[in-house]
Amino acid sequence: MNKVTLFDKTFKPYISNDKIEKAIDNVASDINKDFEGCDDIPIILCVLNGSIIFTSELMKRLKFNCQLVSIKLSSYCGTNSTGDVKQAMGLTADVKGRRIIIIEDIVDTGKTIVELENILKGHGAKEIKVCTMLLKPEALQENIKLDYVALEIENKFIVGFGLDYNEIGRNFPEIYILDESK
């Protein structure tokens, strides 16, 4: 893994694809233990755009029937969270009376999860679980329950495996961290 440049920022290797894939295996195993053999069809809620790759990889490993639904929220501008969560696209299916597994790429402040839970409860969701690929414990400001966490990371800006810097860098199979040595 070499350094990559996106616009005006340089990023250095941080988490290998191998480590990410193993973490997804572990999270999928935990979710399968909780949902395998269920009589209902839970909803996998992909939070666009960052969670697309994680959701895709995770779903390949799930061993129960599930429905894929999407929503798009936004709270980032450049490399910083604005703290203001905006709904850019509503739910793509009815969630009333359904069990939901929110799939997030990253949880930092937790404000997006709070907003998502409010939206889902407002639409009558029966049960809500939260799965995140990455958690920044140092950045967490909200008292939220995360049911499935693949990896914990330091509070630094990252790109790759679905995460972006101004909408580019999502396609990298690894995760890179902002190189602040310059």
Buried (B, 14 or more C-beta within 10 A) or exposed (E): BEEBEBEEBBBBBBBEBEBBBEBBEBBBEBBBEEBEEEEBEBBBBBBBBBBBBBBEBBBEBBEBEBBBBBBBBBBBEEEEBEEEBEEEEEBBBEBEEBBBBBBBBBBBBBBBBBBBBEBBEEBEBBEBBBBBBBBBEEBBEEEBEBBBBBBEBEEEBBBBBBBBBBEEBBEBEBBBBBBEEE
